């Protein structure tokens, strides 16, 4: 396996791990009050956007 393939595999694994953590955090917002939940979901949406499209401005 070439360095580029190993790097891409590691990058994909890191992205998947981040997305799984964002998903779990979104599910956990049910434990928050409405105001905190809104802020948390906004921040998680921003994190999701950055992880899936880091080259776009956020």
N, C-alpha and C positions, 0 to 999 in steps of 0.2 A: 504494500500500500504506500503510495507516495505521500509526501508531507502535505500537499494540498488536499488530498483525500482525507487524511487524518485530521487536518485542521477543520475541514468542512463537517466531518462527523462530530467532532467536539463542539463545533459551533451549533450544529443542529440539536445536539443533546442538551446544550446549555439553554437554547431557545425553548425547547420542549419543557425543561425543568421550570423555567421562568413562567411559561404559560400555565403549567399545572398549579404553580403557587398562586398566580393571579386568580385562577379559577377557584381555588380553595378559599382565598381571601374574600372573593366576591360572595361565596356561599356563607362565610362567617359574618358578613355584614348584617345578617338577619338578627344577630345578637345585639346590635347597636340601636340607639334611638334614631328617630327619623332624620334629624339634622346631621348627626355623625355619619349615618348611613349614606346620605347624599354626598357628603364630602369624600367619604371613603370610595364610593363607586366612581366619582369623578376622577379621583387619583388613580384608581385601578384602570379606568378607561384610558387615561394618559399613559400609564405603564404599558398597557396592551398595545396601544398605537406605536409607542417607541420600540417595543420588542419586535413587532411585525413589520414596521417600516421606519427603521432608524435614520434613513437618509432624508425623510420628509421633515419639514419644520413642525414642531409641536407646541 
